[in-house]
Amino acid sequence: MRILFRRLLALVVLLAAPSYACAYVQINIDLSSQTMTVHSGSGETYVWPISSGRSGYPTPRGVFHPRALYTMVYSAKYDNAPMPHSIFFHGQYAIHGTTAVGNLGRPASHGCVRLSPGNAATLFAMVQRQGAEIRIVGSPFSDVARGERRSASALAFAPIRHTRTLNQWALDPLAR
């Protein structure tokens, strides 16, 4: 009887596991466009403007999972700045709300990903319930991200190139 109970319990766990894995929130952050696209496990999709790390304070790129969630935390490093609805994903880097909503849509932070307070609260609640995978791609300092124009002259067809700093190269030596 005990063996039958264990096997039945194992079967229930195996059947429940795939539904849990599909419930993840997919957070896709594009540093080039300074936007975050969120796909909830329950079907909702959101696209929000963000503010990522400004020059000298890069936002890490890659695939991450939340490490800690805090309803409110204050930055010990940057003048006790409030960081509501913080989702820490890599060391001291977090996705969190900001009162500087005028800076959303362009790089302006010290490396964190900042959202409007309402969007941060919505994301926080979803991640708290469902878990998340955070994917950060792009570069906020590319020609496309800055919206630079090419010359209108017929002979000037080459793209504008900017010299990268040694720090930028060290962070991503293969980027152009």
Sequence and secondary structure as in RCSB ss.txt:
>XXXX:A:sequence
MRILFRRLLALVVLLAAPSYACAYVQINIDLSSQTMTVHSGSGETYVWPISSGRSGYPTPRGVFHPRALYTMVYS
AKYDNAPMPHSIFFHGQYAIHGTTAVGNLGRPASHGCVRLSPGNAATLFAMVQRQGAEIRIVGSPFSDVARGERR
SASALAFAPIRHTRTLNQWALDPLAR
>XXXX:A:secstr
 HHHHHHHHHHHHHHHHHHHHHT EEEEEETTTTEEEEE TTS EEEEE B B TTS    EEE   EEEEEEE 
TTTTT EEEEEEEEETTEEEEE S GGGTTS  BSSSEEE HHHHHHHHHHHHHH EEEEEES TTSHHHHT   
  STT  S       HHHHHH TT  
